[in-house]
Amino acid sequence: MKRRTCFLSIPALLCMPRFGWSAEVAAPLLTIDPQGLADTRHRLLAGDKQLASAYAALKARAAKALDAPLRSVVDKTMTPPSGSRNDYMSMGPYWWPNPASANGLPYVRRDGHRNPQVAGDALDAERMQAMGRDIFELTLAHHFGADDRHAEKAVSALRHWFLEPATAMHPHLRFGQGIPGIVEGRAEGLIDTRNLWMVIDAALLLRAHGALSEADLTALRQWFSEFTRWMRTSPTARAEDAAENNHGTFFDMQFVNYLLFAGEEAAAKERLSTVAARRFARQIEPDGRMPRELARTKPFHYSAFNLEAMTHLAQYGRLQGVDLWGDERLQHAIAWLQGMALTPAEWTKSTSTEPHPEPEKMLSTLLMARQALGKPQPLLEPLFKQNADAVDWLLWPMPAGGESH
């Protein structure tokens, strides 16, 4: 195969990749707006300096992903209770060895304090996040003009984690976020798969470029169909669905995303039709506060975290004719938390774990809100000055020249 070595630039138009690169390639994406990606690519071709830092960061990340090993659940050093390393396994992040017992069991909870045992080779949580980021960033880099190795590596990584029998993850989370000495797996484990939307949009984009075969896309759709079947039937998953904080919202976010990808649009629309009453109205006060998230040891983080899931649901609603962006509570929640970030002196929820707001955690939410609502989001200008290298600017781009244009 003939290789390219150039990234997107005007000269790059002279060295097109094998996989159907064109300025007008269309992909039926679910989370990212295809028009936003098209706008970004046109602006990069024109040498837009506003996106230069984000693009440079993407290229650097994609370069690392090219050299990264293929990842699989079978790589972990611990063995799940089932005896199969193809079963995903993780541990509750805020649970620690019990100082009152000789063997440390049962573990005890320290909210907001992350146990380092959660990360590393023993378990799968960190590995799964790295896999999703690699596939997503390799695919984006290729979409913006990187050589075909990027698409090929993304496809290999996708197949290795989801499709190849020897290394594929079984489509369930029976052993997600277990607690040593207490339980093998918990409802909260479903939060671990919250970023698989990246894999789905990457797969759709890879298929649009001809890099992913139709057979592989069909097999991936089947994997997510089986995963949604587990979400529907497992008592563990149903307990997460019943949660009335960010865990319940992320359940809906994932459930709808996976249903849409698997072709179950009617079921996705049915769930979307319940979101405003079941999630927004129960979790957001009329002024925009989210009391359950504000009660945590990291109140700004969890408020922004919940909004991330809510705005993703609003994006999916647009695809199915369910207007969640127009919901007043959602808009008030975005405005309230944004106001706290802009006037930190008014923030009264500081804790020892989170002494001050971290506005950058709202970036993707605000970019999606700006695009969907057509309204300026005041926090975006200061965020751009501080975080111009965030890849999010490429996904939901602001107008050239900034928020005021």
C-alpha positions in Angstrom: 0.0 0.0 0.0 1.2 3.5 -0.8 1.7 5.5 2.3 1.3 9.2 3.0 3.3 11.0 5.5 1.7 14.5 5.5 -0.9 15.9 7.8 -3.6 18.2 6.6 -2.4 21.3 4.9 -2.8 22.9 1.5 0.1 20.7 0.1 -1.6 17.7 1.7 -4.3 17.8 -1.0 -1.7 16.5 -3.3 -1.2 13.3 -1.3 -4.6 11.9 -0.6 -5.0 8.7 1.4 -6.3 5.5 0.1 -9.4 5.5 2.3 -11.7 7.8 0.4 -10.5 11.1 1.8 -12.5 14.0 0.4 -13.7 17.3 1.8 -17.3 16.2 1.4 -17.2 12.7 3.1 -20.4 12.2 5.0 -20.8 10.0 8.1 -24.0 9.5 10.0 -22.4 10.3 13.4 -24.4 10.2 16.6 -22.6 12.5 19.1 -20.4 14.7 17.0 -22.1 17.0 14.5 -20.8 16.0 11.0 -21.2 19.6 9.8 -18.9 20.7 12.7 -16.3 18.3 11.6 -16.6 19.5 8.0 -16.3 23.1 9.1 -13.2 22.3 11.0 -11.6 20.5 8.1 -12.2 23.4 5.7 -10.8 25.8 8.3 -7.7 23.7 8.8 -7.2 23.6 5.0 -7.4 27.4 5.0 -4.7 27.6 7.7 -7.1 28.8 10.5 -4.8 29.8 13.4 -7.7 29.7 15.9 -7.7 25.9 15.7 -3.9 25.4 15.4 -3.2 24.5 19.0 -6.0 22.0 19.2 -4.9 20.4 15.9 -1.3 20.2 17.0 -2.4 18.5 20.2 -4.5 16.0 18.3 -1.5 15.2 16.0 0.7 14.6 19.0 -1.8 12.3 20.7 -2.4 10.4 17.5 1.4 10.0 17.1 1.5 8.4 20.5 -1.5 6.2 19.7 0.2 4.9 16.6 3.0 3.5 18.8 0.7 2.3 21.6 0.1 -1.5 21.9 -3.2 -3.0 21.0 -5.3 -3.2 24.2 -7.6 -6.0 25.4 -9.4 -7.0 28.6 -7.3 -10.2 28.5 -4.2 -8.2 29.3 -5.2 -7.6 33.0 -3.2 -9.5 35.6 -6.2 -10.3 37.9 -8.8 -12.9 36.9 -12.5 -12.2 37.2 -14.7 -14.4 39.4 -16.0 -16.1 36.3 -12.5 -17.4 35.5 -12.5 -15.6 32.1 -10.2 -12.7 31.4 -12.5 -11.8 28.5 -14.9 -10.4 31.2 -14.3 -6.8 32.0 -13.3 -6.1 35.6 -12.8 -2.9 37.6 -13.0 -1.7 41.2 -14.9 1.1 42.9 -12.5 4.1 42.7 -13.3 5.5 46.2 -12.9 2.2 48.2 -9.8 1.5 50.3 -8.4 -1.3 52.5 -10.1 -1.4 55.9 -7.5 -0.2 58.5 -9.5 -2.0 61.2 -9.0 -5.5 59.8 -5.8 -7.5 59.3 -6.5 -8.4 55.7 -8.0 -5.0 54.8 -11.4 -6.5 54.1 -14.1 -5.4 53.7 -13.0 -2.3 51.9 -14.3 1.1 53.2 -15.4 4.1 51.2 -13.6 7.5 51.1 -15.7 9.6 48.7 -13.5 11.8 46.4 -10.3 10.0 47.3 -9.2 7.8 44.4 -7.5 4.5 45.3 -4.5 4.0 43.0 -5.3 0.3 42.9 -8.0 1.2 40.4 -5.5 2.1 37.7 -2.7 0.0 36.2 -2.5 -3.5 34.7 -4.4 -5.4 37.3 -7.8 -4.2 36.2 -9.5 -2.9 33.0 -10.8 0.6 33.7 -7.8 2.6 32.7 -7.1 0.3 29.8 -10.6 0.8 28.4 -10.4 4.6 28.6 -7.0 4.5 26.8 -8.4 2.2 24.1 -11.4 4.5 23.4 -9.2 7.6 23.3 -6.7 6.0 20.9 -9.4 4.9 18.5 -11.1 8.2 18.6 -7.9 10.3 18.2 -6.4 8.1 15.5 -9.7 8.3 13.5 -10.0 12.1 13.9 -6.3 12.6 12.8 -7.0 10.5 9.7 -10.2 12.4 9.0 -8.2 15.6 9.1 -5.6 14.3 6.7 -3.2 12.0 8.5 -1.9 9.0 6.6 -3.7 5.7 6.3 -1.7 4.1 9.2 -3.9 6.1 11.6 -7.1 4.5 10.2 -5.5 1.1 10.0 -4.4 1.3 13.6 -7.8 2.5 14.8 -9.4 -0.4 13.0 -7.0 -2.9 14.5 -7.5 -1.5 18.0 -11.3 -1.7 17.6 -11.2 -5.3 16.3 -8.8 -6.3 19.1 -11.0 -5.0 21.9 -14.5 -5.9 20.5 -14.4 -8.4 17.7 -11.5 -10.9 17.7 -12.7 -14.0 19.8 -9.4 -14.5 21.7 -9.2 -10.9 22.9 -12.7 -9.5 22.7 -14.5 -8.2 25.8 -17.7 -10.0 26.6 -20.6 -7.5 26.2 -21.5 -7.1 29.9 -20.2 -5.4 33.1 -21.0 -8.1 35.7 -17.7 -7.4 37.4 -17.6 -3.6 37.0 -16.6 -1.6 40.1 -16.6 -4.5 42.5 -15.6 -3.9 46.1 -13.2 -6.4 47.7 -14.8 -8.2 50.6 -18.3 -6.9 49.7 -19.5 -7.5 46.1 -18.1 -8.8 42.8 -19.7 -6.1 40.7 -22.0 -3.1 41.2 -24.5 -1.0 39.3 -22.0 1.9 39.5 -19.8 -0.1 37.1 -21.8 1.1 34.2 -20.2 4.5 34.5 -17.0 2.8 33.2 -18.3 2.5 29.7 -19.5 6.1 29.4 -17.0 7.1 26.8 -17.7 4.3 24.3 -19.6 6.9 22.3 -16.1 7.7 21.0 -15.7 4.2 19.6 -19.1 4.4 17.9 -18.6 7.7 16.2 -15.1 6.6 15.3 -16.4 3.4 13.7 -19.0 5.3 11.7 -16.3 7.8 10.5 -13.9 4.9 9.6 -16.7 3.2 7.6 -17.4 6.5 5.8 -13.8 6.6 4.7 -13.8 2.9 3.7 -11.3 2.0 6.3 -13.7 -0.3 8.3 -15.4 -3.1 6.5 -19.2 -3.4 6.4 -18.8 -6.8 8.0 -16.8 -5.4 10.9 -19.3 -2.5 11.4 -22.2 -5.0 11.5 -20.3 -7.1 14.0 -19.7 -4.1 16.2 -23.4 -3.1 16.0 -24.2 -6.7 17.2 -21.8 -6.3 20.1 -23.6 -3.2 21.3 -26.9 -4.8 20.7 -25.9 -7.6 23.0 -24.7 -5.0 25.5 -28.0 -3.2 25.5 -29.7 -6.6 26.0 -27.6 -7.0 29.2 -28.5 -3.4 30.2 -32.2 -4.3 29.9 -32.2 -7.6 31.7 -29.4 -7.5 34.3 -30.5 -6.7 37.9 -27.2 -4.9 38.3 -27.9 -2.7 35.2 -31.5 -2.1 36.2 -30.3 -0.7 39.6 -28.1 1.8 37.7 -31.1 2.8 35.6 -33.0 3.5 38.9 -30.3 5.9 40.2 -31.4 9.5 40.5 -28.1 11.2 40.1 -25.4 11.3 37.4 -25.3 7.5 37.3 -28.9 7.3 36.1 -28.3 10.0 33.5 -25.2 8.3 32.2 -27.2 5.0 32.0 -29.7 6.8 29.7 -26.9 8.5 27.7 -25.3 5.1 27.0 -28.5 3.2 26.5 -29.8 5.6 23.9 -26.4 5.9 22.1 -26.1 2.1 21.8 -29.7 1.6 20.8 -29.3 4.2 18.0 -26.0 2.5 16.8 -27.6 -0.9 16.9 -30.5 0.3 14.8 -33.2 0.3 17.5 -34.4 3.8 16.9 -38.0 3.3 18.2 -36.6 2.1 21.6 -34.1 5.0 21.6 -36.9 7.5 21.0 -39.1 6.0 23.6 -36.3 6.4 26.2 -35.5 9.9 25.1 -39.2 10.8 25.6 -38.8 10.1 29.3 -35.6 12.0 29.9 -37.0 15.5 30.6 -39.4 14.3 33.3 -37.4 11.4 34.7 -33.9 12.9 34.7 -34.0 16.7 34.3 -37.1 17.5 36.4 -36.0 15.2 39.3 -32.4 16.3 39.4 -32.4 20.0 38.5 -33.9 22.7 40.7 -35.7 25.5 38.9 -32.7 27.8 39.4 -30.4 25.2 37.8 -28.7 23.7 40.8 -28.4 19.9 41.0 -28.6 19.1 44.8 -27.4 15.5 44.6 -24.2 16.5 42.7 -23.6 19.5 45.0 -23.7 17.2 48.0 -20.6 15.3 46.8 -17.0 16.0 47.9 -16.3 17.4 44.4 -19.5 19.3 43.7 -18.4 21.3 40.6 -16.9 18.2 39.0 -20.0 16.1 39.5 -22.4 18.9 38.4 -20.4 19.3 35.2 -20.2 15.5 34.8 -24.0 15.2 35.0 -24.4 18.0 32.5 -22.1 16.1 30.1 -24.5 13.2 30.1 -27.5 15.5 29.8 -26.2 17.4 26.8 -25.3 14.2 25.0 -28.9 13.0 25.5 -30.0 16.4 24.1 -27.8 15.7 21.0 -29.5 12.3 20.5 -32.9 13.9 21.0 -32.2 16.1 18.0 -31.7 13.0 15.9 -35.0 11.6 16.9 -37.2 14.7 17.0 -37.2 15.0 20.8 -36.5 18.5 21.9 -34.4 18.2 25.0 -32.3 21.3 24.3 -35.4 23.4 24.7 -35.9 22.1 28.2 -35.8 25.1 30.6 -34.2 23.1 33.5 -31.4 22.0 31.3 -30.7 25.5 30.1 -30.9 26.8 33.6 -28.4 24.2 34.9 -25.9 25.1 32.2 -26.3 28.8 32.9 -26.1 28.4 36.7 -22.9 26.3 36.7 -21.4 28.5 34.0 -22.2 31.6 36.2 -20.4 29.9 39.1 -17.3 29.4 37.0 -17.3 33.0 35.8 -17.7 34.4 39.3 -15.9 31.9 41.6 -16.2 34.3 44.5 -19.9 33.3 44.6 -19.1 29.6 44.8 -19.9 28.4 48.3 -19.4 24.7 47.8 -15.6 24.5 48.1 -14.3 21.3 49.8 -10.9 20.1 50.8 -11.1 17.7 47.9 -12.2 20.4 45.4 -11.2 23.8 46.8 -12.3 25.7 43.7 -14.3 25.2 40.4 -12.6 23.7 37.4 -14.3 25.4 34.5 -12.5 23.4 31.8 -14.8 20.5 32.8 -17.7 22.3 31.1 -16.0 22.7 27.8 -17.7 20.1 25.7 -21.1 20.9 27.3 -20.8 24.6 26.4 -19.6 23.9 22.9 -22.5 21.6 22.2 -24.9 24.1 23.8 -23.6 26.9 21.7 -24.0 24.9 18.6 -27.5 23.5 19.4 -29.0 26.7 20.9 -27.3 29.2 18.7 -26.5 31.3 21.8 -23.1 32.6 23.0 -21.8 30.9 26.1 -19.7 33.5 28.0 -17.3 31.0 29.6 -16.0 29.8 26.2 -13.8 32.9 25.6 -11.8 32.5 28.9 -11.7 28.8 28.4 -10.2 29.2 24.9 -7.5 31.5 26.4 -6.6 28.8 29.0 -7.2 25.6 27.0 -6.8 26.3 23.3 -5.2 22.9 22.8 -8.3 20.9 23.8 -9.5 18.6 21.0 -13.1 19.6 21.7 -12.6 22.8 19.8 -12.2 20.7 16.6 -15.5 18.7 17.3 -17.9 21.6 17.9 -16.0 24.6 16.5 -16.8 28.1 17.5 -17.1 30.7 14.7 -13.8 31.9 13.2 -12.8 34.9 15.2 -14.3 33.8 18.5 -17.5 33.7 20.4 -18.6 37.2 19.5 -18.7 36.5 15.7 
